[in-house]
Amino acid sequence: MREVREVWPEQYPLTVRLGVVEFDDGQAESLADAIQVLKWLKDAGLDLTDVGLALSTSSEQVPWGPNFMVPYAAQIRQVTGLPVTTSWMITDAQQADEFVRNGQVDLVFFARTLLANPHWPHQAARELKIERPAEVLPTPYAFWLQTWSN
């Protein structure tokens, strides 16, 4: 990490996605190990971590459900002091906004949500009553959506 930080431009964040928990008998140990690794990475120049699943054993009993990784991201943020994000099954704009506003995460990433609805950022901006919701999109997309929806 230190070597990457030496050559990575300061104006760009240095990020990592890390599987922080295994949902098996070693859950507490895997989370503690991940926290230690992230502390080392922070000391070496890491700016942000995307909190993910380890999924390294076939016996994992993942508690799939809306927002299920948010508490782990919040814990990582609190213990390490690193800015965090996660993306697992966050689909509700109000909830995503609350997670950021109440300090559980610093950012919300979207993966499957955008595959299911590529216009989700625009939809979310409208639900959150953003004054000009199209402005959350790149200009060509915003222009298309404004033209198409009129």
C-alpha positions in Angstrom: 0.0 0.0 0.0 2.8 2.4 0.8 4.4 1.9 -2.6 1.0 2.6 -4.3 0.5 5.7 -2.2 3.9 7.0 -3.3 2.9 7.0 -6.9 -0.8 7.5 -6.7 -1.7 11.2 -7.3 -2.8 12.9 -4.0 -5.9 14.4 -5.7 -7.3 10.8 -6.2 -8.6 8.7 -3.3 -6.8 5.4 -2.6 -9.6 2.9 -2.0 -9.9 -0.8 -1.3 -12.9 -3.2 -1.3 -12.5 -5.7 1.4 -14.6 -8.7 2.5 -14.8 -7.9 6.2 -16.9 -10.7 7.6 -17.5 -14.4 7.0 -20.9 -15.6 8.1 -19.8 -18.8 9.6 -18.4 -20.0 12.9 -15.5 -17.5 12.6 -17.6 -14.4 12.1 -16.1 -12.5 15.1 -12.6 -13.4 14.2 -12.9 -12.5 10.5 -14.3 -9.1 11.4 -11.5 -8.5 14.0 -8.9 -9.5 11.4 -10.4 -7.2 8.8 -10.4 -4.3 11.2 -6.7 -4.9 12.0 -5.9 -5.1 8.2 -7.8 -1.9 7.6 -5.9 -0.1 10.4 -2.6 -1.1 8.8 -3.9 0.0 5.4 -5.0 3.4 6.8 -1.6 3.9 8.3 -0.1 3.1 4.9 -2.3 5.8 3.2 -5.7 4.2 2.5 -8.4 6.8 2.1 -11.7 4.8 2.0 -12.8 1.2 2.1 -15.8 -0.4 0.5 -17.1 -2.9 3.0 -18.0 -6.2 1.4 -18.5 -9.9 2.1 -15.7 -12.4 2.5 -17.6 -15.2 0.9 -14.6 -17.5 1.2 -16.2 -20.6 2.7 -19.0 -22.7 1.2 -20.7 -23.0 4.7 -21.4 -19.3 5.1 -24.9 -18.5 6.1 -25.2 -14.9 4.8 -28.2 -13.0 6.2 -29.3 -11.7 2.8 -31.7 -8.8 3.2 -32.0 -5.1 2.7 -29.0 -3.1 4.0 -27.5 -6.0 5.8 -23.9 -4.8 5.5 -24.6 -1.3 6.8 -24.0 -2.2 10.5 -20.6 -3.8 9.6 -19.7 -0.7 7.6 -20.7 1.5 10.5 -18.6 -0.6 12.9 -15.6 -0.4 10.6 -16.0 3.3 10.3 -16.2 3.8 14.1 -13.3 1.5 15.0 -10.8 2.4 12.3 -11.8 6.1 11.6 -11.7 5.3 7.9 -14.4 6.6 5.6 -16.5 3.7 4.4 -19.1 2.7 1.8 -21.0 -0.4 1.1 -23.4 -1.5 -1.6 -25.1 -4.7 -0.5 -28.9 -4.6 -1.2 -29.4 -0.9 -0.6 -32.3 0.1 -2.9 -34.3 2.7 -1.0 -33.3 6.4 -1.5 -34.6 7.6 1.9 -32.6 4.8 3.7 -29.5 5.5 1.7 -29.7 9.2 2.5 -30.2 8.4 6.2 -27.2 6.1 6.3 -25.0 8.9 5.1 -26.6 11.6 7.2 -26.4 9.7 10.4 -22.8 8.7 9.8 -23.1 5.0 9.3 -21.4 5.3 5.9 -19.7 8.1 4.0 -20.9 7.0 0.6 -23.4 4.5 -0.8 -22.3 2.4 -3.8 -24.8 0.9 -6.1 -24.3 -2.3 -8.1 -27.3 -4.5 -8.7 -29.6 -1.6 -8.0 -28.2 0.2 -11.1 -28.4 -2.9 -13.2 -32.0 -3.2 -12.4 -32.7 0.5 -13.0 -30.0 2.5 -14.7 -32.1 5.7 -13.9 -32.1 5.0 -10.2 -30.0 8.1 -9.3 -32.5 10.3 -11.0 -35.4 8.5 -9.4 -33.7 8.8 -6.0 -33.1 12.5 -6.5 -36.8 13.0 -7.2 -37.8 11.0 -4.2 -35.4 13.1 -2.0 -37.0 16.2 -3.5 -33.8 17.5 -5.0 -34.7 20.7 -6.8 -33.1 19.8 -10.2 -32.9 16.0 -10.0 -31.4 15.6 -13.5 -28.3 17.4 -12.3 -27.2 14.3 -10.3 -26.5 12.7 -13.7 -23.8 13.3 -16.3 -24.9 16.0 -18.7 -25.7 13.8 -21.7 -27.9 11.5 -19.5 -29.6 14.5 -17.9 -30.4 16.0 -21.2 -31.8 12.8 -22.5 -34.0 12.3 -19.4 -35.2 15.8 -19.5 -36.1 15.6 -23.2 -37.6 12.1 -22.9 -39.8 12.8 -19.9 -41.3 16.0 -21.2 
